[in-house]
């Protein structure tokens, strides 16, 4: 039973839960970026390049043969181009988020911290000093 309790404590730590949320949001963001590249960015680029569909671009090493059931062997470099564009978009978005977080951290650092409260000894010495001044 100790193993399950230890696992529950591990899984419920804040950092693990934050990581899980980040993975889920990252997966959804990845789908958005994939759709952005495939459905919005690449069609105009294909139109500008003469109707080329990048996702279908490939270098065929061995053509497929339907009669013998042999599959086509090809290098799908067009799909690689799409994935590189997706990576650039995700990397740029992460750069913007990190830049924003760093800007917020700098603003927090610029605010000077309040001086620490005097210790009990300092308070007592200040009171003694003030009493000695009033007696003179």
N, C-alpha and C positions, 0 to 999 in steps of 0.2 A: 504494500500500500504506500510505502514511502516513496517509491519511484514515481507513482502517479501524482502524488502531492508535489514532488519536486518538479515534475514536468509542468503541472498546472501553474506553479509559481513562476517558472521560466516563461511559459507562454503568455502569462498575464502581465509581464513587465511592460512598462511603457514603450521601451524601444522596440520590442518585438511587435507589439500591436501597431506602432507607427510604421514599421517596416512593412507589415502586411497591408496596411492601408495604402502605402506608397506603391506596392507591387500591383494592387488592384487598379489604382488610378493610372499607373504607368501602362498597364495592359490596355485600358480603355483609351488612353491617349495615343498609344501605338496604333489602334484601329482607326482613330480619327486621322492620324497622319497618313496612314496607308490609303485611306479614302481620299484625302486631300491630294496626295501625289497621283494616285491612279485615276481619279475622276475629275480633278480640276486642273492640276498643273500639267500632266503629261499630254492630254488631248490638244491643248493649244501648241505645245512644243512639237507634237507630231504633225499638226497642221502646218506649222511654220517650216518643218523639214520635209514637206511634200507628202503628208499623209502616213508617215511611218508610225507604226504602233510599236513602241519600245518593248512592251511586254512580250511581243511575238518574235523579237529579234533573237536569232541564234545561229551558231555555226554548227552545221550538221557534220558530224564525224562519220556516222554510218546511218544511211536512211533506213527507215523502218520498212518491213516487208509484211503486209497483211496476210499473204498466202502462207508464209511459214510461221507467222506469229511473232516475229522478231520486232522488238521495240526500237524506236529511233534513238540513236545515241547522239546527243547534241550538247553544246555549251550554250546556255541561255544567258548571254551577256546583256541582253535588253532588260531582263528581270534584275540583273545585277545593277544596272544603271538606275532603275527605279528604287532599289533598296538603298543605294548610295544617296540619292536625293532625299529619301525618307530620313536617313541618318543625319544628314546635314540639317534638315528642318528640326529634328528632335534635339540635336546638339545646340542649335541656335536658341531654341526655346529654353533649354536648361541653362544656357549661358545667361539669358535675360533674367531668369528667376534667381540665379545665384548672384548676379549683379545687383538686383533689387534687394536681396537679403543682406548683402554686404553693405549697401548704402544705408539700410536701416540700422545695422550694427554700428556703423560709423557715427550715426546721429546719436545712438545711445551712449557711445563712448565719449562723445564730446560734452555731454552733460556732466558737470563736475559732481563728484560724490560729496555728500554732506560730511563735514568733519566729524570724526567719531566723538561720541559723548565722553566727557572726562571720567576717568576711573574713580572709584570710591576714595582712593588715597588723595587724588588731586582735589576732589570736592572737599574732603576733610581739611587738607592743607590750606585751601582757599578760605574756608570758614575761620580757621585759626588766624590766618593773616589778617582777615577783616576784623576779627575781634581785637587783635593786637593794635591795629590802627585806631580803633575807636577808644582804646584805653589811653593812648598818648595824647 
